[in-house]
Amino acid sequence: MPAPASRRKRVTPQTIIGEGGVALIAQRVNGMGFLYHDRRVDHGIDGEIELVGPGGEALNRIIMVQSKASNLRHSYETNDSFQWTADPADLDYWLSGNAPVIVVLSRPKDNEAWWFDVRTEFGDPRRRAERTVTIDKHTQVFGPSAAADIFRLGTPRDSGLFLASPPKKELLTSNLLPIDSWPDTLSIAPTTVNSYKEAWEKVKAAEGRCTDGWILHDGLLISFGELRTDPLRQLHDGGVERHNSSEWAFSNDGDTTHRFADLLRRTLLADRDRDLQWHQSRDHLHFRATRDLRARKEGRGQGHRGKTVFAPHFSKADETRVTYYHHAALRPRFRRIGDTWYCQLGIDYCFTRDGRTEASFADGLLAGIKRLDRHPAVHGWTLMWQRYLQGDLLTSDTRLTFGSLLTFEVDRGIDDNWWGPAPTQASAEDEAPARPDPKLEQQLNDAGVDHEDLLTLLEEPFMPPEKAPAPQHRPTRRR
């Protein structure tokens, strides 16, 4: 005999709504690529999200989930946001353990769900006392867009992420510029000078311009050029021998390899002597000033606008007065890797007061720009130097020719969505390099140096105009 209707088990509307909320969570978690496990006993936690790596790896990382479902409108709800207040007992329970807890607020009848991280929202004592959270209905949707943030919650702060990188191809560009060719032979002769200083004095006194790079080593003069004509003829008495360059380039003797690298560096300087000059104390080469001290660009072509390699910078107090000139600079390091010689492009900067003499506050300018430059700026300058050194193969008379920067295609790349948020202002300052000496800072201010003007050296992109990002600071002043 069936029980009277008054004594039958009943399923309330709230039970249906609650089950609908849990079902919606399970569906959304599955769409993120994670696993959802429902709890049979609910004491303030309805279920668990088991995180799964990008390649399907089981990670043994758990996120606790509390479902709060309702088909009614929330407090102060608009098209963009609403507020929700936690029960004090629930909040104490969620914050008492060491597992991350998220709350999912859903409206099953409309298939809508939003979420928040309990520790993020209520970690502060004042916020915990208020117990109320404001939900952004656009940015806190519980769905695939939340996967990366939820994944980070399950990664312990004191451990790394030990996962295979996402399966995507990525092209990595190095700063290694291969040397395609150099002269087949080099000349060697016993030298009559005892030092580079003495040698340069004779070279400068001789007729003609020296267009060849040369080195001195163990009483020998070595060059790719012709030693029997001026001005290099002034550095020896004869006995010139010709050697195959490959014997030096691919020698297994470390000293010979070092000498060949030095010869390549000096040959590069000789090839580009009309454009570049060597800065002995800075150990770099930089673009010479233009004759009229106007700005100069290099690297134009193939859709690229080029970069400003020399330009005046004006006082922030008096826009008619030049405070300094910047010169794009390079620290070239020649090295052999396997059977290939490369020029390693080290980006640097030079600052002068008149296009020739180094500015008295150059150290402060250099320290300032080193605090500001980041990967995009260095990458842009590296591309500019590549294009400049490649030159025009149809008209170039240089002894060294260069290929394209060495690149690597990898099968496993890094998905930026899996990285954490950018550091806060405080943490960024804590990790920033030490500020330059206060005296230098004062010297820059006294000289009228505009600190924002330094950014123009970094923000000028080396890319086609349609791909260039809009500048965030004012451009370089032009006169």
Salt bridges, closest charged atoms under 4 A:
GLU48 OE2 - ARG39 NH2 3.36
GLU50 OE1 - HIS37 NE2 2.72
GLU77 OE1 - ARG107 NH2 2.68
GLU77 OE2 - LYS137 NZ 2.93
ASP80 OD1 - HIS138 NE2 2.63
ASP90 OD2 - LYS68 NZ 3.26
ASP92 OD1 - ARG128 NH2 2.96
ASP110 OD2 - LYS109 NZ 3.32
GLU112 OE1 - ARG107 NH1 3.19
GLU121 OE1 - ARG127 NH2 3.17
GLU130 OE2 - ARG126 NH1 3.05
GLU130 OE1 - ARG127 NH1 3.42
ASP149 OD1 - ARG152 NH2 2.18
GLU170 OE1 - LYS168 NZ 3.96
ASP212 OD1 - ARG399 NH2 2.51
ASP218 OD2 - HIS217 NE2 3.20
GLU226 OE2 - ARG228 NH1 3.72
ASP230 OD2 - ARG233 NH2 3.15
GLU241 OE1 - HIS243 NE2 3.19
ASP255 OD2 - HIS217 NE2 3.38
ASP255 OD2 - ARG259 NE 3.38
ASP262 OD1 - ARG265 NH2 3.04
ASP262 OD1 - ARG266 NE 3.36
ASP273 OD2 - ARG209 NH2 3.35
ASP273 OD1 - ARG288 NH2 3.21
ASP275 OD1 - ARG296 NH2 3.16
ASP292 OD2 - ARG294 NE 3.83
GLU298 OE2 - ARG296 NH2 2.59
GLU319 OE2 - ARG477 NE 3.45
GLU319 OE1 - ARG479 NH2 2.93
ASP348 OD2 - HIS284 ND1 3.03
ASP348 OD2 - ARG331 NE 2.94
ASP354 OD2 - ARG353 NH1 3.93
ASP354 OD2 - ARG356 NH2 3.71
GLU358 OE2 - HIS279 NE2 3.21
GLU358 OE2 - ARG282 NE 2.86
ASP363 OD1 - ARG282 NH2 2.76
ASP411 OD1 - LYS169 NZ 2.77
GLU441 OE2 - ARG371 NH2 3.85
GLU441 OE2 - ARG435 NH2 3.60
ASP450 OD2 - ARG474 NH2 1.77
ASP450 OD2 - ARG477 NH2 3.14
ASP453 OD2 - HIS313 ND1 2.49
GLU459 OE2 - HIS473 NE2 3.59
GLU460 OE2 - LYS297 NZ 2.50
